[in-house]
Amino acid sequence: MAASKTGNAGTTATKKPNPALMKPLQPSNELAAVVGSSPLPRTEVVSKV
């Protein structure tokens, strides 16, 4: 049982972030009121909200 848990932990540790989520996007007018009007990656938008 313990070996399967170790195997699962190894696959999640090596998972790479999706580069599409790092692409800066222009926020909508409503969202720009909260996070600013400059293009931001989705991860930064979530952090600011």
Biopython code that builds the backbone (N, CA, C, O; Angstrom):
import numpy as np
from Bio.PDB.StructureBuilder import StructureBuilder

atoms = [
    (1, "MET", "N", (0.825, -1.195, 0.000)),
    (1, "MET", "CA", (0.000, 0.000, 0.000)),
    (1, "MET", "C", (0.871, 1.260, 0.000)),
    (1, "MET", "O", (0.594, 2.202, -0.743)),
    (2, "ALA", "N", (1.903, 1.282, 0.814)),
    (2, "ALA", "CA", (2.732, 2.474, 0.919)),
    (2, "ALA", "C", (3.440, 2.784, -0.391)),
    (2, "ALA", "O", (3.677, 3.952, -0.701)),
    (3, "ALA", "N", (3.783, 1.755, -1.168)),
    (3, "ALA", "CA", (4.486, 1.977, -2.431)),
    (3, "ALA", "C", (3.599, 2.728, -3.422)),
    (3, "ALA", "O", (4.093, 3.577, -4.164)),
    (4, "SER", "N", (2.304, 2.432, -3.447)),
    (4, "SER", "CA", (1.419, 3.126, -4.382)),
    (4, "SER", "C", (1.264, 4.601, -4.007)),
    (4, "SER", "O", (1.151, 5.453, -4.889)),
    (5, "LYS", "N", (1.257, 4.908, -2.718)),
    (5, "LYS", "CA", (1.174, 6.305, -2.303)),
    (5, "LYS", "C", (2.436, 7.058, -2.699)),
    (5, "LYS", "O", (2.362, 8.213, -3.120)),
    (6, "THR", "N", (3.577, 6.424, -2.570)),
    (6, "THR", "CA", (4.839, 7.052, -2.953)),
    (6, "THR", "C", (4.857, 7.295, -4.461)),
    (6, "THR", "O", (5.325, 8.343, -4.905)),
    (7, "GLY", "N", (4.365, 6.364, -5.243)),
    (7, "GLY", "CA", (4.319, 6.523, -6.695)),
    (7, "GLY", "C", (3.430, 7.680, -7.108)),
    (7, "GLY", "O", (3.774, 8.415, -8.033)),
    (8, "ASN", "N", (2.305, 7.857, -6.453)),
    (8, "ASN", "CA", (1.408, 8.965, -6.778)),
    (8, "ASN", "C", (2.033, 10.301, -6.424)),
    (8, "ASN", "O", (1.871, 11.273, -7.162)),
    (9, "ALA", "N", (2.733, 10.366, -5.325)),
    (9, "ALA", "CA", (3.365, 11.611, -4.909)),
    (9, "ALA", "C", (4.454, 12.005, -5.900)),
    (9, "ALA", "O", (4.655, 13.193, -6.152)),
    (10, "GLY", "N", (5.153, 11.038, -6.460)),
    (10, "GLY", "CA", (6.212, 11.326, -7.414)),
    (10, "GLY", "C", (5.675, 11.909, -8.707)),
    (10, "GLY", "O", (6.315, 12.775, -9.303)),
    (11, "THR", "N", (4.514, 11.453, -9.152)),
    (11, "THR", "CA", (3.958, 11.970, -10.408)),
    (11, "THR", "C", (3.444, 13.390, -10.235)),
    (11, "THR", "O", (3.542, 14.188, -11.167)),
    (12, "THR", "N", (2.904, 13.729, -9.079)),
    (12, "THR", "CA", (2.413, 15.092, -8.879)),
    (12, "THR", "C", (3.570, 16.061, -8.683)),
    (12, "THR", "O", (3.452, 17.234, -9.037)),
    (13, "ALA", "N", (4.684, 15.599, -8.130)),
    (13, "ALA", "CA", (5.830, 16.468, -7.909)),
    (13, "ALA", "C", (6.516, 16.831, -9.231)),
    (13, "ALA", "O", (7.132, 17.892, -9.335)),
    (14, "THR", "N", (6.415, 15.961, -10.237)),
    (14, "THR", "CA", (7.077, 16.218, -11.514)),
    (14, "THR", "C", (6.151, 16.872, -12.523)),
    (14, "THR", "O", (6.562, 17.111, -13.659)),
    (15, "LYS", "N", (4.924, 17.168, -12.147)),
    (15, "LYS", "CA", (3.963, 17.779, -13.067)),
    (15, "LYS", "C", (4.419, 19.196, -13.418)),
    (15, "LYS", "O", (4.756, 19.985, -12.536)),
    (16, "LYS", "N", (4.425, 19.505, -14.708)),
    (16, "LYS", "CA", (4.863, 20.818, -15.179)),
    (16, "LYS", "C", (3.668, 21.760, -15.274)),
    (16, "LYS", "O", (2.570, 21.313, -15.602)),
    (17, "PRO", "N", (3.848, 23.049, -14.998)),
    (17, "PRO", "CA", (2.746, 24.002, -15.147)),
    (17, "PRO", "C", (2.395, 24.189, -16.616)),
    (17, "PRO", "O", (3.252, 24.079, -17.493)),
    (18, "ASN", "N", (1.146, 24.466, -16.863)),
    (18, "ASN", "CA", (0.666, 24.671, -18.226)),
    (18, "ASN", "C", (1.117, 26.044, -18.715)),
    (18, "ASN", "O", (0.765, 27.049, -18.098)),
    (19, "PRO", "N", (1.888, 26.121, -19.805)),
    (19, "PRO", "CA", (2.367, 27.424, -20.279)),
    (19, "PRO", "C", (1.235, 28.332, -20.765)),
    (19, "PRO", "O", (1.399, 29.552, -20.795)),
    (20, "ALA", "N", (0.099, 27.763, -21.143)),
    (20, "ALA", "CA", (-1.028, 28.588, -21.583)),
    (20, "ALA", "C", (-1.573, 29.441, -20.440)),
    (20, "ALA", "O", (-2.131, 30.513, -20.675)),
    (21, "LEU", "N", (-1.413, 28.967, -19.205)),
    (21, "LEU", "CA", (-1.891, 29.733, -18.055)),
    (21, "LEU", "C", (-0.988, 30.918, -17.744)),
    (21, "LEU", "O", (-1.393, 31.831, -17.025)),
    (22, "MET", "N", (0.228, 30.915, -18.274)),
    (22, "MET", "CA", (1.169, 31.997, -18.030)),
    (22, "MET", "C", (1.092, 33.090, -19.098)),
    (22, "MET", "O", (1.750, 34.122, -18.970)),
    (23, "LYS", "N", (0.298, 32.876, -20.145)),
    (23, "LYS", "CA", (0.170, 33.853, -21.221)),
    (23, "LYS", "C", (-0.621, 35.063, -20.723)),
    (23, "LYS", "O", (-1.740, 34.905, -20.236)),
    (24, "PRO", "N", (-0.056, 36.274, -20.837)),
    (24, "PRO", "CA", (-0.785, 37.462, -20.379)),
    (24, "PRO", "C", (-2.049, 37.703, -21.207)),
    (24, "PRO", "O", (-2.008, 37.652, -22.436)),
    (25, "LEU", "N", (-3.148, 37.961, -20.544)),
    (25, "LEU", "CA", (-4.422, 38.242, -21.189)),
    (25, "LEU", "C", (-4.949, 39.592, -20.724)),
    (25, "LEU", "O", (-4.687, 40.021, -19.601)),
    (26, "GLN", "N", (-5.688, 40.249, -21.595)),
    (26, "GLN", "CA", (-6.295, 41.542, -21.272)),
    (26, "GLN", "C", (-7.556, 41.297, -20.443)),
    (26, "GLN", "O", (-8.467, 40.617, -20.916)),
    (27, "PRO", "N", (-7.635, 41.826, -19.228)),
    (27, "PRO", "CA", (-8.846, 41.617, -18.421)),
    (27, "PRO", "C", (-10.026, 42.411, -18.968)),
    (27, "PRO", "O", (-9.845, 43.440, -19.620)),
    (28, "SER", "N", (-11.225, 41.929, -18.700)),
    (28, "SER", "CA", (-12.439, 42.644, -19.100)),
    (28, "SER", "C", (-12.533, 43.955, -18.315)),
    (28, "SER", "O", (-11.782, 44.169, -17.363)),
    (29, "ASN", "N", (-13.440, 44.812, -18.710)),
    (29, "ASN", "CA", (-13.600, 46.100, -18.028)),
    (29, "ASN", "C", (-13.952, 45.912, -16.556)),
    (29, "ASN", "O", (-13.443, 46.637, -15.702)),
    (30, "GLU", "N", (-14.819, 44.944, -16.253)),
    (30, "GLU", "CA", (-15.221, 44.696, -14.868)),
    (30, "GLU", "C", (-14.043, 44.189, -14.046)),
    (30, "GLU", "O", (-13.836, 44.627, -12.914)),
    (31, "LEU", "N", (-13.270, 43.263, -14.617)),
    (31, "LEU", "CA", (-12.128, 42.707, -13.903)),
    (31, "LEU", "C", (-10.998, 43.730, -13.799)),
    (31, "LEU", "O", (-10.253, 43.731, -12.819)),
    (32, "ALA", "N", (-10.868, 44.589, -14.788)),
    (32, "ALA", "CA", (-9.821, 45.620, -14.768)),
    (32, "ALA", "C", (-10.022, 46.587, -13.601)),
    (32, "ALA", "O", (-9.055, 47.164, -13.102)),
    (33, "ALA", "N", (-11.262, 46.767, -13.167)),
    (33, "ALA", "CA", (-11.528, 47.631, -12.019)),
    (33, "ALA", "C", (-10.918, 47.048, -10.744)),
    (33, "ALA", "O", (-10.629, 47.790, -9.806)),
    (34, "VAL", "N", (-10.721, 45.738, -10.699)),
    (34, "VAL", "CA", (-10.178, 45.077, -9.515)),
    (34, "VAL", "C", (-8.664, 44.871, -9.622)),
    (34, "VAL", "O", (-7.929, 45.169, -8.681)),
    (35, "VAL", "N", (-8.199, 44.361, -10.769)),
    (35, "VAL", "CA", (-6.792, 43.957, -10.894)),
    (35, "VAL", "C", (-5.943, 44.914, -11.715)),
    (35, "VAL", "O", (-4.724, 44.749, -11.771)),
    (36, "GLY", "N", (-6.544, 45.903, -12.350)),
    (36, "GLY", "CA", (-5.795, 46.817, -13.206)),
    (36, "GLY", "C", (-6.048, 46.501, -14.669)),
    (36, "GLY", "O", (-6.541, 45.424, -15.005)),
    (37, "SER", "N", (-5.707, 47.449, -15.539)),
    (37, "SER", "CA", (-6.047, 47.295, -16.954)),
    (37, "SER", "C", (-4.932, 46.691, -17.791)),
    (37, "SER", "O", (-5.141, 46.427, -18.976)),
    (38, "SER", "N", (-3.750, 46.461, -17.217)),
    (38, "SER", "CA", (-2.649, 45.898, -18.003)),
    (38, "SER", "C", (-2.826, 44.382, -18.148)),
    (38, "SER", "O", (-3.395, 43.738, -17.267)),
    (39, "PRO", "N", (-2.340, 43.814, -19.255)),
    (39, "PRO", "CA", (-2.427, 42.358, -19.437)),
    (39, "PRO", "C", (-1.671, 41.611, -18.346)),
    (39, "PRO", "O", (-0.543, 41.971, -18.009)),
    (40, "LEU", "N", (-2.293, 40.567, -17.793)),
    (40, "LEU", "CA", (-1.711, 39.768, -16.716)),
    (40, "LEU", "C", (-1.924, 38.285, -16.995)),
    (40, "LEU", "O", (-2.908, 37.914, -17.634)),
    (41, "PRO", "N", (-1.006, 37.423, -16.519)),
    (41, "PRO", "CA", (-1.265, 35.983, -16.581)),
    (41, "PRO", "C", (-2.413, 35.623, -15.636)),
    (41, "PRO", "O", (-2.676, 36.332, -14.666)),
    (42, "ARG", "N", (-3.084, 34.524, -15.930)),
    (42, "ARG", "CA", (-4.217, 34.097, -15.100)),
    (42, "ARG", "C", (-3.805, 33.904, -13.644)),
    (42, "ARG", "O", (-4.575, 34.210, -12.733)),
    (43, "THR", "N", (-2.601, 33.401, -13.425)),
    (43, "THR", "CA", (-2.154, 33.165, -12.051)),
    (43, "THR", "C", (-2.061, 34.453, -11.262)),
    (43, "THR", "O", (-2.373, 34.468, -10.071)),
    (44, "GLU", "N", (-1.633, 35.548, -11.904)),
    (44, "GLU", "CA", (-1.542, 36.834, -11.227)),
    (44, "GLU", "C", (-2.934, 37.422, -10.962)),
    (44, "GLU", "O", (-3.158, 38.049, -9.926)),
    (45, "VAL", "N", (-3.856, 37.219, -11.892)),
    (45, "VAL", "CA", (-5.227, 37.706, -11.702)),
    (45, "VAL", "C", (-5.846, 37.025, -10.487)),
    (45, "VAL", "O", (-6.477, 37.682, -9.659)),
    (46, "VAL", "N", (-5.668, 35.715, -10.380)),
    (46, "VAL", "CA", (-6.227, 34.972, -9.247)),
    (46, "VAL", "C", (-5.593, 35.450, -7.949)),
    (46, "VAL", "O", (-6.284, 35.564, -6.936)),
    (47, "SER", "N", (-4.307, 35.729, -7.955)),
    (47, "SER", "CA", (-3.625, 36.192, -6.749)),
    (47, "SER", "C", (-4.172, 37.544, -6.299)),
    (47, "SER", "O", (-4.323, 37.780, -5.100)),
    (48, "LYS", "N", (-4.470, 38.432, -7.243)),
    (48, "LYS", "CA", (-4.960, 39.763, -6.896)),
    (48, "LYS", "C", (-6.401, 39.770, -6.446)),
    (48, "LYS", "O", (-6.814, 40.636, -5.674)),
    (49, "VAL", "N", (-7.179, 38.797, -6.933)),
    (49, "VAL", "CA", (-8.583, 38.715, -6.520)),
    (49, "VAL", "C", (-8.625, 38.105, -5.140)),
    (49, "VAL", "O", (-9.704, 37.932, -4.574)),
]
sb = StructureBuilder()
sb.init_structure("model")
sb.init_model(0)
sb.init_chain("A")
sb.init_seg("    ")
for serial, (resi, resn, name, xyz) in enumerate(atoms, 1):
    if name == "N":
        sb.init_residue(resn, " ", resi, " ")
    sb.init_atom(name, np.array(xyz, "f"), 0.0, 1.0, " ", f" {name:<3s}", serial, name[0])
structure = sb.get_structure()
